[in-house]
Amino acid sequence: MEFLDRVGIKPSNSGVYCGRWIEAGGDEIASHSPATGGEIAKLRLGTVAEYETTVAAAHAAFLRWREVPAPRRGDYVRRMGERLRERKEELGRLVSLEAGKIIEEGRGEVQEAIDIADFAVGLSRQLYGLTIASERPQHAMRETWHPLGVVGVISAFNFPAAVWAWNAMIALVCGDAVLWKPSPKAALTALAMTNVCAPVLEEDGFGALLGLCCGEGSDVGAALTHDRRVPLVSATGSTRMGKLVGEVVGARLGRTILELGGNNAIIVLDDADLDMALRAILFGAVGTAGQRCTSTRRLIVQSGVRAELERRLVDAYATIAIGDPLDEDTLMGPLIDAGAVADMQTAIERATAAGGEVLRGGGRLTLEGDLAGGHYVDPCIIRMPQQLDIVCEETFAPILYILEVSGFDAAMAMHNAVPQGLSSAIFTSNISHAERFLSAIGSDCGIANVNLGTSGAEIGGAFGGEKETGGGRESGSDSWKAYMRRMTSTINWGNELPLAQGIKFGD
């Protein structure tokens, strides 16, 4: 696999970068392809000692970087985007190889990193504050934004490149440093992204701004979340993990951006375009083998079209090409590991025990040849009698629960009756139903779509969710404000000293 060498992946690698690659002192682990079970490369994990070296270097680089004008910082990010373009194919293939995504999605993930770099370049000239009218004569008020410090990024296996880029590109133009602790399940992609982007900063002695410490959550992750030198921690993962991160960082009055679990639903009403709905459901439920936080997990269907949509879905699922994610014809690759396969089987057993009917799929798949050691499953459709406990939980696998409702109001009540609140969608040609879905009394999610699915967010909009999804926002819109500190300043340009609210204090 020559493409690995082109992104700096060797048979044995260190997982620590602090402006230069240093020897890691932790255990050596092997990264395995979920498609074949075969070893890709070895990686030496960092320890708390290497974390200390990395965070100290990142903080020292930040103290210099914050004085660099924002448009110049943007130019560094522009050059990183160019390097990502040059290595898009190699990086996309590595994402597919290590995370099991089909190659089209692997390329798409790297394109997300390129897109957010482009967005950040423009943002570097738009970190606007406000001019505020003062109630006091001969006074001026203004709001300004300043760099925050070292931003800790904890990422999950399912988006091993894009989530880091969402944070890193924005943080860099805001004047911050970044310290990344990736999932050990996709750490090679983290090494490759660092190999591609960091040299742009190394040229001027700023390489430590992109710190990397691959390690276990129990030591490196704990050190990061407890560290007062890291004022902001952006964590992507399970709700359970996010609660721990939020509690620890909150206890030291730090900030968090939490991107946690999703339990996303598509509502299909009787007046929907079923052809469009079918395509959106397939990508949402089967794309990335159901391992996106925005994957479609619940299908809430009005009674008049439930039987027809079920029939179409069962037929469509039978045509899904499952296999090698690097094969251009494959539509669904493997789950990340054997544990994910077991979790899927347990969820199906719980659903059927509660009265659910499996309409199609659900079993383990053993493929032939080199793929025999992969973690493949048959995507599953289950009709549920009602929204029971198992349906209210997130299972990171291609399970689609179908629930029948009488109309819009019943669909909305069911839609919002889960702990998570990330992405949502409705298919309808009724403008009133569409607008109600997007209103304050409609979807309670951070993302709400009309006549498109739950997956595939663009970088221009703020990404994130409500309730147990964590409330964080990343990527576009004004998400940059989370990476900076706000300062309100008042200037007295007169010769008097009037007090606010008209207070008189002595003569």
C-alpha angles and dihedrals in degrees: 000000000000093000089072091063090052090062094043100259113146130182087264124027142179116235097210128089124171102162087311133034111265132187113274119222101204135089121304112240132185123232111221130197110244087210096062107006088236124137116259101183142319126258131196110219124225124240133211088273092059090042089058091052091049098047092046091052091046092051093048090050090048092056088061098035095056089066093055110099112256095241089055090050087052091055091058089052090048090057091048088054090053091052090049089053090052091053100034095116095047093046092046091052091049091052089051093046096047104032099031097238117149111260093252090058091043090057090044092055092054088047087057089057090050092048094051090049088055090047092050092051090059091043091057088074095042108057088130128185128188138258107223127198112242122218089215122082118250091013130120127197128198140171120224134180125222135186115276106208134245112003115207115214121197110184135187129230097252097069102025096164110024100053091053090048092050088058103032100049093048093042092051096054089046088059099255134129122232130221114191128203105180128190111275086227090069104021096128090066089054090053091049094049089050091047090053100043107030097066089068088063096037090066090073100031096264100111093116089068086082099053119178128192115171108198147123121296091234093064115012093030092048092048090051096050093046095046115110088198086071105067094178129040119189109196129183120189143072124349089243091057092044093054090055093048092046093050095049097043092042091052089062090042092247125145129253138196105200121193104179141153127343132200099183126189136197115207115208116193127197092259095053127122097248094196091059092041092051093055092047093048092050094052093041096049101033103028112107085007089282092301099124122103084228095049116134107252102160129046111195108193132184114238097248095064103025098099094044094047091047090052093050092047094051090050093047094048089057090062098052111120108225121191146071108021090211091060109098091220096055117106099182129031131188133297114258098257147339091277091061090051091051092049090053092052091049092051092050091049091051092047094051091045087056092053102274119147119218106224095182144350130352102141133115115261126215111199127196135257119359090357094062092098095050128111101244129162138179108247110247136222117195126183108214125202090218141344099285129176096277090054090053091057127080115241111186095223140084098280117137117193116204118208125182122219135179099230151327099301093050090047093053093048091052093042094057096041096092129088095240127074113183116116133002140173142188131198113207141126091212109105092201092056091045094052093044089052089056095043132092090268093049132065114004093205131109090236123043124176134187119211095353132079136264097256131069108055118188119233094237093074127066109263122214146080148239137246112017090356085080108244096255125142126205139169118023142013110043095329087121089080090074089065095054140056120240121228124192111201131188123197123197107206095172135079098249132075107219116176126227119262088026093278116172115210112185122310 
